[in-house]
Amino acid sequence: MNTFKIGGVHPEPNKLTADRKIETLALPQQAVFPLSQHIGAPAVPCVQKGDTVRVGTRIAEPGGFMSASIHSSVSGKVAKIDTVVDASGLRKPAIFIDVEGDEWEPSIDRSEKLVLQSTKSREEIIECIKNAGIVGMGGACFPTHVKLCPPKECTIDTLIINAVECEPYLTADHRLMLEHPDEIIIGIKVILKVLGIDRAVIGVEANKPDAIELLKSKTSMVSGIEVMPLQMKYPQGGEKQLIEAVTGRQVPPPPALPANVGCVVQNVGTVFAIYEAVMKNKPLFERIVTVTGKSVKNPCNLRVRMGTPVSQLLEYAGGMPADTGKLISGGPMMGRPLLDETAPVVKGTSGILLIPEKEAARREERNCIRCAKCVQACPMGLEPYLLATASESQDWECAEENWIMSCIECGCCQSTCPSRRPLLDWVRLAKNRVGGIIRARNAKK
Amino acid sequence: MAQKLYITTSPHVHCGDTIERNMRWVIVALMPALIASFIYFGVGSLIVTATSVASCLFFEWFITRVFLKKPSTLADGSAIITGILLAFNLPSNLPLYMIVVGALVAIGIGKMAFGGLGNNPFNPALVGRVFLLISFPARMTSWPVPHQMTAYADAVTGATPMNLIGQIAGGNTAAADQLPALKDLFLGNIGGCLGEVSALALLIGLVILLWRRVITWHIPVTIFATVAVLTGLMWLINPVLYVNPLYHLCSGGLMLGAIFMATDYVTSPMTPKGMVWYGIGIGFLTVVIRYFGSYPEGMSFAILLMNAVTPLINNWCKPKRFGEAVK
């Protein structure tokens, strides 16, 4: 079975919710839409306080080329445009909507019926995806319409569907594949049409045999779409690792893109959103969220309208356990900690994870004993111990020479360190500084 | 909200590995060799080992608590390992005061002077051992012969396979008749430092270390391979003067050094490529010292010399970066 070659770790999978069907969460009383839910410029509000909106009404427009629209997930009145603390821990501008009823935009096809064919042209499909505000649903939130227009000089030959879900605990993608396989396959065909190619590979880790079976049987009659089971290893869902696992090609260091080796990668959740946007005319305003944790009473997979406060998800899952020490948006390896449960669900919220206090606290850091386990674990072939030391002594030159900008922040190094050193914290700090130095240097040229 | 939440960046989970876990498994892996040593050298081996471990623990505690006024670091287990490894590199009849001096040099100069665990450039146990070898050359190079269960200071000493190999290479080909059978060499039924004699017990330790993923195969295997190839070539050139490479692999401190001393985390290189070069260097220097040096055994010096080169190896041998090949 294929996998990526360098490094990687095997965290406990803890997929507690793999067998839990997707349930639909009730509407919130008030929905909050941060304007920055994606990589790039924040969106610009196109509604005002007091405006009436419906489900699917666009409430904010892209703030630039690299940006995305935001749509209301509820019907009601715009209460205010204010700020909210999001998963970054920072206060960000957001649109607040008080919910009244559940009235949808009439243009959205709400029927259960599968739509198999579309007469839309390539350009119309891209426009449709852009208008629907779709971003990468795996967590990085890169605007999808940008990703579907790779640089002209690159020849794309393979579309890779990221259905790896290598983050422990999370099962949103897994459930989506089990419950909506047909939509996903149609979505893949739509993307193939946009890219003008005829080969797609769905990469799934071997711990989801039911999804592999189902997708294999569904694609057996479809030419060009292959389901590839992959050996379990974190961070296989990392874009570069997945491309290597599937095609054996290694993306060169930044600023090279996957397109440079002929690949475009899309998360399986994004593919589903593309189906809904193109075939059902439904903008991105709801997503599947896994609510989980070892002490959670009723861990579950929920279909949630964007803007719903995390507290409502927790309530559905049986409340926040008394021993909770950390509340995380996303998975345990790369997720972001939430300051409290008032934060709203956004496009990138793949899961809400509650970690018990005894696992949440970091242990005291000790001397580096030079065991080299971080070097063995790093999937990018870096030396985390060295980068962390360079960062600590502010030796930005050493950090740059040793490829710090290649770090994908997967956390393998820190999660293996027997001395419990905060390696990734130091590396992030140095990456930030070195990135600034490189930009300044390029600006001078 | 009732609970206070931790706010830290990712990753939020840890595999559970600790310094203590790694050290514990090294100690476990050393046990077969200690048992073998007791079988062949009797109480002497236990007296030397107990003295060495106790002295190392005492000096580490004394230096951290009394001199540095820091929290004790005894719990990490590294002082116990230094103690056992120092003892394993000593004859089982060494006077107690020499062991204590060796422990003081190992812990005090070899480790704590540089800032404790993680900062020492040289393997502390070997620093202690080589200090003793230079200071007390006579006592350090006369080894008891096996099967003296109750003997300690009064143990009868005799020639070791290492001495004999040296004599043969020096032209005294008659010494070849005294060489023990390969089976005795492998099991440890020979004279030598108390922990180094049983290749079998040390190899069991290697299996434990690899199984618990404390170390990787790179360093021990490259040392074995380098020594086997070099001594094998010499054996093929002149089998009268130079012994079969299996004798080299199973005698002297080679197994102990390759499995437990050269693989010391702190003083060995960080990348697989670096580990291979380091292993080749140790194997090469060992053979050179064994055949051309004035000491019959060269493992300790070879490891210490390569320890000194480790920072350079770390600079030269970078891991294969992702995407480098297509740059």
Chai-1 contact restraints between the chains, C-beta under 6 A:
chainA,res_idxA,chainB,res_idxB,connection_type,confidence,min_distance_angstrom,max_distance_angstrom,comment,restraint_id
A,I6,B,F322,contact,1.0,0.0,6.0,A-B,restraint_1
A,Q250,B,F322,contact,1.0,0.0,6.0,A-B,restraint_2
A,Q250,B,G323,contact,1.0,0.0,6.0,A-B,restraint_3
A,Q250,B,V326,contact,1.0,0.0,6.0,A-B,restraint_4
A,V251,B,G323,contact,1.0,0.0,6.0,A-B,restraint_5
A,P252,B,G323,contact,1.0,0.0,6.0,A-B,restraint_6
A,P252,B,V326,contact,1.0,0.0,6.0,A-B,restraint_7
A,P252,B,K327,contact,1.0,0.0,6.0,A-B,restraint_8
A,P253,B,G323,contact,1.0,0.0,6.0,A-B,restraint_9
A,T324,B,Q3,contact,1.0,0.0,6.0,A-B,restraint_10
A,G325,B,Y6,contact,1.0,0.0,6.0,A-B,restraint_11
A,K326,B,L5,contact,1.0,0.0,6.0,A-B,restraint_12
A,K326,B,Y6,contact,1.0,0.0,6.0,A-B,restraint_13
A,L327,B,L5,contact,1.0,0.0,6.0,A-B,restraint_14
A,I328,B,H12,contact,1.0,0.0,6.0,A-B,restraint_15
A,P332,B,H12,contact,1.0,0.0,6.0,A-B,restraint_16
A,P332,B,V13,contact,1.0,0.0,6.0,A-B,restraint_17
A,M333,B,P11,contact,1.0,0.0,6.0,A-B,restraint_18
A,M334,B,S10,contact,1.0,0.0,6.0,A-B,restraint_19
A,G335,B,S10,contact,1.0,0.0,6.0,A-B,restraint_20
A,P337,B,I7,contact,1.0,0.0,6.0,A-B,restraint_21
A,D340,B,M1,contact,1.0,0.0,6.0,A-B,restraint_22
A,I355,B,H12,contact,1.0,0.0,6.0,A-B,restraint_23
A,A360,B,Y6,contact,1.0,0.0,6.0,A-B,restraint_24
A,N367,B,L117,contact,1.0,0.0,6.0,A-B,restraint_25
A,N367,B,G118,contact,1.0,0.0,6.0,A-B,restraint_26
A,C368,B,G118,contact,1.0,0.0,6.0,A-B,restraint_27
A,I369,B,I19,contact,1.0,0.0,6.0,A-B,restraint_28
A,I369,B,G118,contact,1.0,0.0,6.0,A-B,restraint_29
A,I369,B,Y265,contact,1.0,0.0,6.0,A-B,restraint_30
A,I369,B,V266,contact,1.0,0.0,6.0,A-B,restraint_31
A,R370,B,Y265,contact,1.0,0.0,6.0,A-B,restraint_32
A,R370,B,V266,contact,1.0,0.0,6.0,A-B,restraint_33
A,C371,B,Y265,contact,1.0,0.0,6.0,A-B,restraint_34
A,A372,B,M270,contact,1.0,0.0,6.0,A-B,restraint_35
A,V375,B,M270,contact,1.0,0.0,6.0,A-B,restraint_36
A,V375,B,T271,contact,1.0,0.0,6.0,A-B,restraint_37
A,M380,B,F322,contact,1.0,0.0,6.0,A-B,restraint_38
A,G381,B,P319,contact,1.0,0.0,6.0,A-B,restraint_39
A,G381,B,K320,contact,1.0,0.0,6.0,A-B,restraint_40
A,G381,B,R321,contact,1.0,0.0,6.0,A-B,restraint_41
A,G381,B,F322,contact,1.0,0.0,6.0,A-B,restraint_42
A,W403,B,R321,contact,1.0,0.0,6.0,A-B,restraint_43
A,G411,B,S10,contact,1.0,0.0,6.0,A-B,restraint_44
A,G411,B,P11,contact,1.0,0.0,6.0,A-B,restraint_45
A,Q414,B,P11,contact,1.0,0.0,6.0,A-B,restraint_46
A,S415,B,P11,contact,1.0,0.0,6.0,A-B,restraint_47
A,S415,B,H14,contact,1.0,0.0,6.0,A-B,restraint_48
A,S415,B,C15,contact,1.0,0.0,6.0,A-B,restraint_49
A,T416,B,C15,contact,1.0,0.0,6.0,A-B,restraint_50
A,P418,B,D17,contact,1.0,0.0,6.0,A-B,restraint_51
A,P418,B,T18,contact,1.0,0.0,6.0,A-B,restraint_52
A,P418,B,I19,contact,1.0,0.0,6.0,A-B,restraint_53
A,P418,B,N22,contact,1.0,0.0,6.0,A-B,restraint_54
A,S419,B,I19,contact,1.0,0.0,6.0,A-B,restraint_55
A,D425,B,T9,contact,1.0,0.0,6.0,A-B,restraint_56
